[in-house]
Structure formats: C-alpha cells, structure tokens
Amino acid sequence: MFISALQQLCWNPLTLCGFLGTGLYFSIKTNFFQLRHPILIFRSTFGNMNKSKSSDGISPLAALSSSLAACMGTGNIIGVASALSAGGPGAVFWMVVSAILGEMTCCAENILGIEYRVKNEKNEWLGGSMMYIEKAFSSRKPACVFSLFCIAASLGMGNMTQSNAIASSLCTSEKLSPPAVGIALAAVTGLIIFGGVKRIASITEKIIPFASAVFIIALLAVIIKNCRNIPQSIGMILKGSFGLDSVLAGGAGYGISKAMRVGIARGVFSNEAGLGSSPIVHSAADVRDSVTQGMWGITEVFTDTVLMCTLTALALLTSGAWNSDSTLTPTQMNTAAFGTVMGSFSSKFVSASLCIFAFATIIGWAYYGEKAAEYAFGEKAITAYRAVYLVCAVIGAVSKLETVWALSDIFNALMAIPNLAALIILRKKAVQPLKTVLPKRNIKLRYYPCRISLQ
C-alpha cells in the first residue's frame, strides 16, 4: 500500500509536466529542430555511419543500438497494449506528442554527455548524466544520488522484470522450468557483460536492427491486411485524445486527463528521454562533436516511440484486437493482432519477440548500472556489480515481481529529478552546439530612400 502510494506520488501530473516542459523548452529554443531539419538529421546519422576504428569508444550506431536495446524491452510489445487498455486510443496521440518533445530532451542529454565526459584509468570514456549533473550542481552528491537510483532501476526494471518476462514466456510456450531459464539467462548475460561496452555494443548492434526490422515488417503486414480500418482507427485516436468521444456523456474532462496521463507516461517509459539513462552509453561513442550524438538521440526516440509504438498501436486497433470491452491480456492482444496474418504461429512470434527484446534490455541496462556503480564507488565496484546483476537475473526468473515493478517506477522518477534539473541549469550549453550545424541563410536587406519635401 505504501509503495503504491509512493509510486503515484512520484509520477504525479507535475512530474509528467516536467518531462513535457523540458522537451518543449528545448524544442522552442531550437525552433523545433527535430521537425524542421529531418534531412540534416538523417545525413548526420544513418547517412554517415562510418564505424569507429579507434580504441577510444564504440561507433555511433553501436551506441544507438545499445541505447535502443535498453529502452525497448517488453514495453514496446505489451506496454502499448497496456496503454490502450488503461487510457484508450487517445493515449497514443499523447504518447507521440511526448516523444516528439522528448526527442530534443534526449538530444540535449547526449550533447551534454559528450561535452563533459572524461577518461577513466583504462582509457575508456566515463560520461553521461552523472558528469553533467556534477557540473550543473558543482558537487558530486546529486550525481551520486542519481547513480544509486540508476543502479536500483537497473537491477529491477532493467533486469529482474525482463528476466521474469522471458521465463514466463518460455515456460508457457516451451514448458521450461523458471530456475533453468534463469540460470541459462544469467550465464549468457555474464559472457556478454564481462566483455565490457564493446562486446555489449557488438551484440546489440547485431540484435536490435534485425529484430526491429522483422517486428516492423510484421506490424506493417497486420496494418496492410486490415487497411480498411485505418481511417476508423485514426479517428478513434483523435477523438480519444481530446475526449471528444466523452462529450455527450459529460465526461470530456476526465477522458482528456486520463488519455494524457497514460499516453505521456507511456512515452516516457518507452524512450526514457529525461530519465538520464540514454546518455550513459551514448557518451562512449567515438565522435568528435557532441551534436552528432545529439542527433542520434533524436533518432533513438523517433525509432522507439514515434515509429514502433505507433505502428504497434495501429496494428492492435486496425486488427480489432483492442476494443473497449476487451478482456484480453496485453500479450493476448498482440497474439490476436498478429494472428490475422500469421494464424496459430502468432503466439510463437510474440513469445520470441518478447524474449529477444527483453534480453537486449538486460544487457543494455547492465552497462547503465555498471557505469553508475563506477562513478559512485570507483572502478573496483564493477566486478561486484556484475555479479549481483547476474544473481538478480536468476531471482527475477523465479519470483513474482509486482513490488519490483512499482519500485522501479519510483527509482525512474527519482532519477529524472536531478537529471531534468541539470538539463535546465546547463540549457545554454546544450543548445549552443546545435546552432553551429544549422544552415545559414543570407538575408539581403534593401533600403529604399524616401524623399520628404517640406513646404
């Protein structure tokens, strides 16, 4: 009861307004850079994917893949269905709005992460939110507090809840025992995370692009198969977003607030813009200028939420898997949606997708927690953290984790407080680099002299 009350307190409307307000501020200050310069963003990211050959870091694409691995997880599959159930179709609209604004928040995070990163004793980059939070407050204490919350979130949301999802899926579809799944998962995870950021990035760079492409193709197949329902689905989203479907019932205000609350929260949970987790891995990228990695941050949020979550929502709506009277679970909704094109194979496809994305999240969040532990306790803490992380993977597979989910939500909100505050304090440092890449316009002023005659 206490944890549930604390969870609601941490994720109150004021907190969500903090996320939206920060993204809106950076959007306005950059004249909505993310919307006005899509070609420049594409050319600077996917149009310039030269992999790093330096020993100083990882490639920008690998950093993007690692960050996407951490934030996608099971949320992009069952999370969207949960958002539709809780907030109705209108939640999708606010989810996209929060993501569009969050693109600039993530961009600012990555710029500051690169600007203030340093080298550790192994000549590896140590950067991200901890470094710019320390700079913003001129003290290590707020950054250490952030690190502790990040470690806790990595063990809970980033690890135990994901391993539980994998175990539940495999135990249902393949009749495996949870302990066996947990031990096997810990063993594979250990082989990867003990190889450091380059091994993590190498694996996620192979998993995420392929898995995302397959999942997107499957979503498009569902939407195309049920394309006759697209106009109706879009109408449901627009009506629900402003409560227009509740006006006659006198509940417009309630409908709007519920759709906004659920949609914004879903967007934040999906792409993590504002939490301060993403710049930890982006700071390890081997780039010369911070703006490039900032634009990769924009791409990350767009891919995760604007693209994948929106397509998932449309697939659920057009297929009829979601409706206001549905009693299906989120997993069953996805299975029903993909079943319109895959038949009985849809259950295995959803199960495999859940396992792949959840595993990617586990190895992605391992790096976040590792770097947070290194900042708070020193480089010697890394080995101990990795060992605890593997134990938690086994515990998560064999436990019921309702309390862990709630605690993870709380730790995420507590991570965001010092991070958002630091972004606002260092706002000029985050915005200024973007001005160097904007196309310059030559404006010629013509002066027409006028003659005034006095009579």
C-alpha positions as CSV (number, residue, x, y, z in Angstrom):
1,M,0.0,0.0,0.0
2,F,2.8,2.4,0.9
3,I,4.8,1.6,-2.2
4,S,1.7,2.1,-4.4
5,A,1.1,5.5,-2.8
6,L,4.7,6.5,-3.2
7,Q,4.6,5.4,-6.9
8,Q,1.6,7.6,-7.5
9,L,3.3,10.5,-5.7
10,C,6.4,10.2,-7.8
11,W,4.5,10.0,-11.1
12,N,2.0,12.8,-10.4
13,P,0.9,15.2,-13.1
14,L,3.6,17.7,-12.0
15,T,6.3,15.1,-12.8
16,L,4.9,14.4,-16.2
17,C,4.6,18.2,-16.9
18,G,8.3,18.4,-16.0
19,F,9.1,15.9,-18.8
20,L,6.9,17.7,-21.3
21,G,8.0,21.2,-20.2
22,T,11.7,20.3,-20.6
23,G,11.2,18.9,-24.1
24,L,9.0,21.8,-25.0
25,Y,11.7,24.3,-23.8
26,F,14.5,22.7,-25.9
27,S,12.1,22.4,-28.9
28,I,11.2,26.1,-28.7
29,K,14.8,27.2,-28.1
30,T,16.0,25.3,-31.2
31,N,12.9,26.3,-33.3
32,F,11.7,22.7,-33.3
33,F,14.9,21.4,-34.7
34,Q,13.6,17.8,-34.7
35,L,10.7,18.7,-37.1
36,R,12.4,21.4,-39.3
37,H,15.6,19.5,-40.2
38,P,14.8,15.8,-40.8
39,I,17.2,15.6,-43.8
40,L,20.1,17.1,-41.8
41,I,19.4,14.6,-39.0
42,F,19.3,11.7,-41.4
43,R,22.5,12.7,-43.2
44,S,24.3,13.2,-39.9
45,T,23.3,9.8,-38.5
46,F,22.4,7.0,-40.9
47,G,23.9,8.9,-43.8
48,N,27.3,8.9,-42.1
49,M,27.7,5.5,-40.4
50,N,31.4,5.1,-40.5
51,K,32.2,2.7,-37.8
52,S,34.8,3.7,-35.3
53,K,38.2,2.1,-35.7
54,S,39.6,3.8,-32.6
55,S,40.1,2.1,-29.3
56,D,38.6,5.1,-27.5
57,G,35.0,4.1,-27.9
58,I,32.2,2.5,-29.9
59,S,30.6,3.5,-33.1
60,P,27.6,5.9,-33.0
61,L,25.4,3.2,-34.5
62,A,26.5,0.8,-31.8
63,A,25.7,3.4,-29.2
64,L,22.2,3.8,-30.7
65,S,21.7,0.1,-30.8
66,S,22.8,-0.3,-27.1
67,S,20.5,2.5,-26.0
68,L,17.6,1.2,-28.0
69,A,18.2,-2.3,-26.5
70,A,17.9,-0.8,-23.0
71,C,14.7,1.2,-23.7
72,M,12.7,-1.1,-26.0
73,G,12.3,-4.2,-23.9
74,T,8.9,-5.7,-23.4
75,G,7.3,-2.3,-23.2
76,N,7.2,-1.9,-27.0
77,I,5.1,-5.0,-27.3
78,I,2.9,-5.4,-24.2
79,G,3.3,-1.8,-23.0
80,V,1.4,-0.3,-25.9
81,A,-1.5,-2.7,-25.4
82,S,-1.5,-1.8,-21.7
83,A,-1.6,1.9,-22.6
84,L,-4.6,1.3,-24.8
85,S,-6.4,-0.7,-22.1
86,A,-5.7,2.0,-19.5
87,G,-6.1,5.2,-21.4
88,G,-8.0,4.3,-24.6
89,P,-6.9,5.1,-28.2
90,G,-6.4,8.7,-27.2
91,A,-3.3,7.7,-25.2
92,V,-1.5,7.0,-28.5
93,F,-1.8,10.7,-29.5
94,W,-0.2,11.9,-26.3
95,M,2.4,9.2,-26.4
96,V,3.6,10.5,-29.8
97,V,3.4,14.2,-28.6
98,S,5.6,13.4,-25.6
99,A,8.0,11.5,-27.8
100,I,8.3,14.4,-30.3
101,L,9.2,16.8,-27.5
102,G,11.3,14.1,-25.8
103,E,13.5,13.9,-29.0
104,M,15.0,17.3,-28.0
105,T,15.4,16.3,-24.4
106,C,17.4,13.2,-25.5
107,C,19.4,15.4,-27.9
108,A,20.3,17.8,-25.1
109,E,21.2,14.9,-22.8
110,N,23.6,13.4,-25.4
111,I,25.2,16.7,-26.2
112,L,25.9,17.4,-22.5
113,G,27.1,13.8,-22.0
114,I,29.7,14.2,-24.7
115,E,30.7,17.7,-23.6
116,Y,31.5,16.6,-20.0
117,R,32.8,13.1,-20.4
118,V,36.2,12.1,-19.2
119,K,38.6,9.1,-19.4
120,N,39.0,6.5,-16.6
121,E,42.1,4.6,-15.7
122,K,41.5,2.1,-18.5
123,N,41.4,5.0,-21.0
124,E,37.6,4.3,-21.5
125,W,35.0,7.1,-21.6
126,L,33.1,7.8,-18.4
127,G,30.3,10.2,-19.1
128,G,26.6,10.6,-19.3
129,S,24.2,12.1,-16.8
130,M,26.5,11.8,-13.7
131,M,29.1,14.0,-15.2
132,Y,26.9,16.9,-16.3
133,I,24.8,16.6,-13.1
134,E,28.1,17.1,-11.1
135,K,28.9,20.1,-13.3
136,A,25.5,21.6,-13.0
137,F,25.4,21.5,-9.2
138,S,29.2,21.9,-8.7
139,S,29.0,18.8,-6.4
140,R,29.3,15.0,-6.7
141,K,26.5,14.5,-4.2
142,P,23.5,14.9,-6.5
143,A,25.3,12.8,-9.2
144,C,26.0,10.1,-6.7
145,V,22.3,10.1,-5.6
146,F,21.3,9.7,-9.3
147,S,23.8,6.9,-9.6
148,L,22.3,5.0,-6.7
149,F,18.8,5.3,-8.2
150,C,20.2,4.2,-11.6
151,I,21.8,1.1,-10.0
152,A,18.5,0.2,-8.3
153,A,16.5,0.7,-11.5
154,S,18.9,-1.4,-13.5
155,L,18.6,-4.3,-11.1
156,G,14.8,-4.0,-11.0
157,M,13.2,-2.8,-14.3
158,G,16.3,-3.4,-16.4
159,N,17.0,-6.9,-15.2
160,M,14.5,-8.7,-12.9
161,T,11.3,-7.7,-14.6
162,Q,12.8,-8.6,-18.0
163,S,14.1,-12.0,-16.9
164,N,10.7,-12.7,-15.4
165,A,9.0,-11.9,-18.8
166,I,11.5,-14.2,-20.6
167,A,10.9,-17.0,-18.1
168,S,7.1,-16.6,-18.2
169,S,7.1,-16.7,-22.0
170,L,9.4,-19.7,-22.3
171,C,7.7,-21.7,-19.5
172,T,4.3,-21.2,-21.2
173,S,5.4,-21.9,-24.8
174,E,8.2,-24.4,-24.3
175,K,7.3,-25.9,-20.9
176,L,10.7,-25.0,-19.4
177,S,11.3,-24.5,-15.7
178,P,11.9,-21.0,-14.4
179,P,15.1,-21.8,-12.5
180,A,16.6,-23.4,-15.6
181,V,15.7,-20.3,-17.7
182,G,17.1,-18.0,-15.0
183,I,20.4,-19.9,-14.8
184,A,20.8,-20.1,-18.6
185,L,20.0,-16.4,-18.9
186,A,22.5,-15.4,-16.3
187,A,25.2,-17.5,-17.9
188,V,24.7,-15.9,-21.4
189,T,24.4,-12.4,-19.9
190,G,27.6,-12.9,-18.0
191,L,29.5,-13.9,-21.1
192,I,28.4,-10.6,-22.7
193,I,28.6,-8.0,-19.9
194,F,32.1,-9.2,-18.7
195,G,33.4,-8.3,-22.1
196,G,32.7,-4.6,-21.4
197,V,30.9,-2.0,-23.5
198,K,32.4,-3.1,-26.8
199,R,31.1,-6.6,-26.5
200,I,27.7,-5.3,-25.4
201,A,27.6,-2.9,-28.3
202,S,28.7,-5.6,-30.7
203,I,25.8,-7.9,-29.7
204,T,23.1,-5.2,-29.6
205,E,24.3,-3.8,-33.0
206,K,23.5,-7.3,-34.4
207,I,20.3,-8.0,-32.5
208,I,18.4,-4.7,-32.4
209,P,18.4,-3.6,-36.1
210,F,17.4,-7.1,-37.3
211,A,14.8,-7.8,-34.6
212,S,13.3,-4.3,-35.0
213,A,13.1,-4.7,-38.8
214,V,11.4,-8.1,-38.5
215,F,8.9,-6.7,-35.9
216,I,8.2,-3.6,-38.0
217,I,7.6,-5.7,-41.2
218,A,5.2,-7.9,-39.2
219,L,3.3,-4.8,-37.9
220,L,3.0,-3.4,-41.4
221,A,1.7,-6.7,-42.6
222,V,-1.1,-6.6,-40.0
223,I,-1.9,-2.9,-40.8
224,I,-2.0,-3.6,-44.6
225,K,-4.1,-6.7,-44.1
226,N,-6.6,-4.5,-42.1
227,C,-6.1,-1.3,-44.0
228,R,-9.8,-0.7,-44.4
229,N,-9.9,0.0,-40.7
230,I,-7.1,2.7,-40.7
231,P,-9.4,5.7,-41.0
232,Q,-11.6,4.5,-38.2
233,S,-8.6,3.8,-36.0
234,I,-7.1,7.2,-36.6
235,G,-10.5,8.7,-35.8
236,M,-10.6,6.8,-32.5
237,I,-7.1,8.1,-31.6
238,L,-8.0,11.7,-32.4
239,K,-11.4,11.6,-30.7
240,G,-10.0,9.9,-27.6
241,S,-7.0,12.3,-27.3
242,F,-9.3,15.3,-26.6
243,G,-12.1,13.4,-25.0
244,L,-14.5,14.1,-27.9
245,D,-15.9,10.7,-27.5
246,S,-16.9,11.5,-24.0
247,V,-18.5,14.9,-24.6
248,L,-22.1,13.6,-24.9
249,A,-21.6,11.6,-21.7
250,G,-20.4,14.7,-19.9
251,G,-17.0,13.1,-19.2
252,A,-14.8,15.0,-21.6
253,G,-12.5,16.5,-18.9
254,Y,-12.0,13.1,-17.3
255,G,-11.3,11.5,-20.8
256,I,-8.8,14.1,-21.7
257,S,-6.9,13.8,-18.4
258,K,-6.8,10.0,-18.5
259,A,-5.6,9.8,-22.1
260,M,-2.9,12.5,-21.5
261,R,-1.7,10.9,-18.3
262,V,-1.4,7.4,-19.6
263,G,0.0,8.5,-23.0
264,I,2.7,10.8,-21.6
265,A,3.7,8.2,-19.0
266,R,3.8,5.5,-21.7
267,G,6.0,7.7,-23.9
268,V,8.4,8.4,-21.0
269,F,8.7,4.7,-20.1
270,S,9.2,3.7,-23.7
271,N,12.0,6.0,-24.8
272,E,13.4,7.1,-21.4
273,A,14.0,10.7,-22.6
274,G,14.6,12.7,-19.5
275,L,15.5,9.8,-17.2
276,G,19.2,10.3,-17.8
277,S,19.9,6.7,-18.8
278,S,20.5,7.0,-22.5
279,P,23.5,9.5,-22.4
280,I,25.5,7.0,-20.4
281,V,26.1,4.7,-23.4
282,H,26.0,7.5,-26.0
283,S,28.9,9.1,-24.1
284,A,31.0,6.0,-25.0
285,A,30.6,6.8,-28.8
286,D,33.8,7.7,-30.7
287,V,32.6,11.0,-32.1
288,R,34.4,14.4,-32.4
289,D,31.5,16.6,-31.9
290,S,28.6,16.4,-29.4
291,V,25.9,17.5,-31.9
292,T,26.2,14.3,-34.0
293,Q,25.5,12.2,-31.0
294,G,22.7,14.5,-30.1
295,M,21.0,13.8,-33.4
296,W,21.4,10.1,-32.8
297,G,19.4,10.7,-29.6
298,I,16.6,12.3,-31.7
299,T,16.7,9.2,-34.0
300,E,16.6,6.9,-31.0
301,V,13.4,8.4,-29.6
302,F,11.8,8.6,-33.0
303,T,12.5,4.9,-33.7
304,D,11.4,3.6,-30.3
305,T,8.2,5.5,-29.8
306,V,7.1,7.6,-32.8
307,L,7.7,4.6,-35.2
308,M,7.5,1.3,-33.3
309,C,4.9,2.2,-30.6
310,T,2.7,4.0,-33.1
311,L,2.8,1.0,-35.5
312,T,2.0,-1.4,-32.7
313,A,-1.0,0.7,-31.6
314,L,-2.3,0.9,-35.2
315,A,-1.9,-2.9,-35.6
316,L,-3.9,-3.5,-32.4
317,L,-6.6,-1.1,-33.4
318,T,-7.0,-2.0,-37.1
319,S,-7.0,-5.7,-36.4
320,G,-9.7,-5.4,-33.8
321,A,-7.5,-7.0,-31.1
322,W,-8.3,-4.0,-28.9
323,N,-11.7,-2.7,-28.1
324,S,-13.2,-1.0,-25.1
325,D,-14.9,-4.2,-23.9
326,S,-11.8,-6.4,-24.4
327,T,-10.9,-8.8,-21.6
328,L,-7.7,-10.0,-23.3
329,T,-4.3,-9.5,-21.6
330,P,-1.7,-7.3,-23.4
331,T,0.1,-10.4,-24.6
332,Q,-3.1,-12.0,-25.9
333,M,-4.0,-8.7,-27.7
334,N,-0.7,-8.9,-29.6
335,T,-1.2,-12.5,-30.4
336,A,-4.7,-11.8,-31.7
337,A,-3.4,-8.9,-33.8
338,F,-0.6,-10.9,-35.4
339,G,-2.9,-13.9,-35.8
340,T,-4.7,-12.0,-38.5
341,V,-1.7,-12.6,-40.8
342,M,0.2,-15.4,-39.1
343,G,-2.5,-17.7,-37.8
344,S,-1.5,-20.0,-35.0
345,F,2.2,-19.1,-35.4
346,S,1.5,-15.7,-33.9
347,S,1.8,-16.9,-30.3
348,K,5.4,-18.2,-31.0
349,F,6.2,-14.9,-32.8
350,V,5.1,-12.8,-29.9
351,S,6.9,-15.1,-27.5
352,A,10.2,-14.9,-29.5
353,S,9.9,-11.1,-29.9
354,L,9.3,-10.7,-26.1
355,C,12.4,-12.8,-25.3
356,I,14.7,-11.0,-27.8
357,F,13.7,-7.5,-26.8
358,A,13.8,-8.4,-23.1
359,F,17.2,-9.9,-23.3
360,A,18.5,-6.9,-25.2
361,T,17.2,-4.7,-22.4
362,I,19.0,-6.8,-19.8
363,I,22.4,-6.4,-21.4
364,G,21.8,-2.7,-22.2
365,W,20.8,-1.8,-18.7
366,A,23.8,-3.8,-17.3
367,Y,26.0,-1.1,-18.8
368,Y,24.0,1.7,-17.3
369,G,24.2,0.3,-13.8
370,E,27.9,-0.6,-14.3
371,K,28.8,3.0,-15.1
372,A,26.7,4.3,-12.3
373,A,28.4,2.0,-9.9
374,E,31.8,3.0,-11.2
375,Y,31.0,6.7,-10.7
376,A,29.6,6.2,-7.2
377,F,32.0,3.7,-5.8
378,G,35.0,3.6,-8.1
379,E,36.2,1.2,-10.8
380,K,36.7,-1.7,-8.4
381,A,32.9,-1.9,-7.9
382,I,32.3,-3.0,-11.4
383,T,33.0,-6.7,-10.8
384,A,30.8,-6.8,-7.7
385,Y,28.0,-5.1,-9.6
386,R,28.2,-7.5,-12.4
387,A,28.0,-10.5,-10.0
388,V,24.9,-9.0,-8.2
389,Y,23.4,-8.3,-11.6
390,L,23.6,-12.0,-12.7
391,V,22.1,-13.2,-9.4
392,C,19.2,-10.8,-9.9
393,A,18.6,-12.3,-13.3
394,V,18.0,-15.7,-11.7
395,I,15.9,-14.2,-8.9
396,G,13.7,-12.4,-11.4
397,A,13.0,-15.6,-13.4
398,V,11.6,-17.4,-10.3
399,S,9.8,-14.6,-8.5
400,K,6.6,-12.6,-8.7
401,L,7.6,-9.0,-9.3
402,E,4.7,-6.7,-8.8
403,T,6.6,-4.9,-6.0
404,V,9.7,-4.7,-8.1
405,W,7.8,-3.1,-10.9
406,A,6.5,-0.4,-8.5
407,L,9.9,0.2,-7.0
408,S,11.4,0.5,-10.5
409,D,8.9,3.2,-11.4
410,I,9.8,5.1,-8.2
411,F,13.5,4.9,-8.9
412,N,13.0,6.1,-12.5
413,A,11.1,9.1,-11.3
414,L,13.8,9.9,-8.7
415,M,16.5,9.5,-11.5
416,A,14.6,12.1,-13.5
417,I,14.6,14.8,-10.8
418,P,18.3,15.7,-10.7
419,N,18.7,15.0,-14.5
420,L,15.9,17.4,-15.6
421,A,17.2,20.0,-13.2
422,A,20.7,19.7,-14.6
423,L,19.4,20.0,-18.1
424,I,17.7,23.3,-17.3
425,I,20.7,24.6,-15.5
426,L,23.0,23.8,-18.4
427,R,20.4,24.7,-21.1
428,K,22.6,27.2,-22.9
429,K,25.5,24.7,-23.1
430,A,23.1,22.1,-24.6
431,V,21.5,24.5,-27.2
432,Q,24.6,26.4,-28.4
433,P,26.3,23.5,-30.3
434,L,23.2,22.9,-32.4
435,K,23.5,26.4,-33.8
436,T,26.8,25.5,-35.5
437,V,25.1,22.9,-37.8
438,L,22.1,24.9,-38.8
439,P,22.1,26.1,-42.4
440,K,22.9,29.7,-42.6
441,R,20.7,32.0,-44.7
442,N,22.0,35.0,-46.4
443,I,19.4,37.7,-46.0
444,K,19.9,40.9,-48.0
445,L,18.3,44.0,-46.8
446,R,17.3,46.6,-49.4
447,Y,17.0,50.1,-48.3
448,Y,14.7,52.4,-50.3
449,P,15.4,56.1,-49.6
450,C,12.4,58.3,-49.4
451,R,12.3,61.9,-50.1
452,I,10.4,64.2,-47.9
453,S,9.7,67.7,-49.1
454,L,8.8,70.4,-46.7
455,Q,6.7,73.2,-48.0
